[in-house]
């Protein structure tokens, strides 16, 4: 399988290709998003929840919903769709969610918005015109997602490696949120019992691109043995955005076959009555 992760150079050479569609996935909504000031030419914009989540439920976009959302702006199921994030983890999160919703030719821009700007590649304020098109509903593919009961029922099980990719302060229980003045998002601090720690920023270069396969292998080797590579590996963070960076690196750069994400992550686990916490 060829990697779906593409470089800024690759995309910059194909900006005029009509079979390629681009989406910038923003952590902020509306005018607060950096997209409104400058973005990759031709890129559409979605606030992450508007693209990846159900309108009301804490659930992911379905194939039917994705067909409606993308078809409404002129993206069909036959288009090569390139996702990138602002910040980078919102791109990998959308890449993961849209993989589950079944888009057949999905690609991820390595480094997201950060690397594109640092490489001084073309940008624009102009937003592309939207014209609805037909998007055939695809089949879902959700093998890479796990829920809270599965995590609880398999705590301490052989054959599973649980990885917490949050900051050291979150992992220790000092905080429940990564940064900022406010510290909220769960009722308790700590980690899921038995989880190993791997700070997500260790996977990235300063421009938010992934480190080389050799470097990543060495990083993961600190917490995953050779024998455990064949086991089920489960990553989580606070909302699962950062966890998708680990999932992407292990699956599409290192070729691990059984990497999954606990999508409720600490926002859910840290607030459930009766679920164990380790500090």
N, C-alpha and C positions, 0 to 999 in steps of 0.2 A: 504494500500500500504506500503510495506516495504521500508525503506529509501535506496536510492542508494549511500548514503555517507558511505564510509567504513573507518576503522581505519588502521593505519600503522601496528598494530599487526595482523589484519585480513589478510592483503596482504602479510606480511612477512611469514605467515604460508602456503601460497599458491603460492609461486614464481615458483614452478615446475609444476603447473597445466597447461597442454597444451591448455585448453579451455579459459584461461585468456590471454588477450593481454594488454599491457601497453603502454601509450604514455606520454612522458614528453613534455609539451608545453612551449616553451621558449619565453621570451620577446626579446632576442637577437638572432642574426642570425649567423649560421655557427660556426666558431671557437670561437667566442665571447661568445657562450652559455656555461653555467656551465656544461651542459650535456657532453661535450667533455672530461672533466676531471674526472667526476664520475657521475653515475646515478644508478637508481634501475636496478638490473640485468634483462635483457630481454626487457627493455623499448626501444621503438623507440622514435625518436625525430622529432618534427615539430616546425619550427618558426611559431608563431601564425597565421600570415596572410596566410602562405602556407597551413594551415589546415582549417582555418575558413572562409576565404574570397574567392570571385571570383578572378580569375587571374588578371583582369584589372579593373573591376567595383567595386564601393563601395557597394558591395552586399555580402550576406552570401553564404557559400557553399550550393549547391543544393544537393538533394539526389543522383542525377546522378554523380555529381562531387565527392561527398564523396565516392561513390562506387568505383570510379576510383582511388582515392588517397589511400584509405585503402586497396583495393584489390591489388594494385601494390606492397605493402610491405608485404602482406601475412595475412591481417586481413579480415575476412569474416563477414557477417551480423549475423552469428550464434555465434560469439565469444562474451564472456563477455569482454567489453572494459573498462579499467580503465584509467581515465585521471587524471593527476596532473600537477601543474603549477610551473614555476620558473619566477617570484614570484607567490604567491598563486592565485591571481586574474586571471592569464592567464589560470589556470586550470578551474576555474568556468566559465570563458568566453567560453572556448572550450566546456565545458559540456553543456552550454546553446546553443551554435551554433549547436552542433551535435545532441542535442535533437530536434532542429528545423528541422534538416536534416533527422531525423527519425531512427537513430541507435537504434535497439530494446532492447539491454541489455547494458545500459551505466551506469558506476559507477564513482564516484568521490572520490579521496583519500583526506581525511580530513588533512589539514595542508600542503599538497603539498610537495615540495622538502625540505622546511625548517624543518618540523617536522620529516621527514624520516631521515635527517642528524642528527638532535638533539637527536633522539632516538638511534643513532649509529647502524642502521640496515645495512644490506649488500649493498655494492655499487661496481661498476665495471667501467672500462674504455671501455670494450669490447662492440661493437655495434652488435646487433643481425643481423643475415643474413636475407635478404629479398628474398622472393620467391612469385611471384604473385599467387593469388587465386581468386576464384569466390566470388563476393559480389553482392547479389541481391539488386537492387535499391528499396529503401523503400519509404513510403509515407511521405510527409512533415508534420510538425506540428508547425505552427507559431503563435498560439494564444497568445503567451507571448511576442510578439513584436509589438511596436507601432511606427508610423512615426511622423514627425514634424507637419504636418497639423492637425492630430488628437489631438496632444498636444495643439496647438494654438486654435483650435476650441472648446476645452473643458476647457480652463482656467477659474478657479473660479466655475466650475460646482460642484454641490452637487453629492456625490457618487464617487468622485475620490480624492485620496490622492497622492500628488506629493512629492517625497523624493529625495533630493540632497545629495549624499553620499561623495562628495568631501571634501577636507580639509577646515578648517574654512577660510583660506585666499582666496581660490577659491570661496567659497560661498559668501563672502563679496564683491568680485570683486577686491580684492587687487592683485590677480594673476589669470592667466587663465590656468596655468599648475601646477601640484602637487609639483614638486621639481626640483632641478638642477639649473645651471647657467642661462639657457635660459628660457624665459617665453613666450611661443608662443602656438599656437593651436586654437586660436580664435581671432577675431578682437576686441571683446569687453569683458570686465570683468563683472561679476554679476551673476545673477541666473534667472531661469524661474520664472515669477511672481507667488507668492503663494506657492512656494516650501518650504517644511520644511527641516531642516538640520539634518543629522545624519552622523557623520564622520565614514567612513567605518571601521576604525581600532578599534572602540568600539565593533565591532562584534567578534573580534578575540582575542585569547590568545597570549602570547608572542611567541609561536612556530607556529603561523599562523593557528592553528586549531580553529574551531568555539567554542565559549563559550557554556555553557550548555543551554538547552531549557529554563530553569527557568531564567537564566541571560539574554538571548536574549528577552524573553517576557517582562521583566522589562525595557529593553532598548527601545524596540519598543513602549511600553506603554507610554513613554514620548512624543511621537509624533502622535500616533495612538490611538484613543479611542476604547472602546469595540464595539461601534456601527459601527465604520469605518472599523473594521476587515472584515466585509462582503462587503465593497466597493471595487472598483477597485483601486489598489495601483500600482503606477508607479514610478520606480527608474531610476535615470540617474546619470552620472558623467561627465567625459571629453570625453572618447571614449567608454564607457559602460563596460569596464573591471571590475572596482570596483563596479559598479551597480549590476553585476551578483553575487557578494558576498551577497548582501542584498536579491536578488531574491532567491538564493539558501537557505539561512537561513529561510526566511519566508515561502517558498514553502515546503521544505523537512525536516525542523526541527520543525517549528511551525505549519505547516499544513494549512497555508492560501491558499485560493482557487483561488484568482484572482489577482495575482501579475504579472506585466508586466514590460518591459524595453523599454525606449525610446532610441533606439540604436544609433541615431545620436548624442545624448548627447550634451555637451557644445561645442565641436568642430564644430558641425553644427549650433546649435542655436545661438551661440555667433557671427556668421558671416553672418547670413541671413538678407538681407535688409528688414526692415519693421516689424521684429518680436520683441515683447517687451522684455525689460530687466529690472529687479529689482535689486536695490543695498541697 
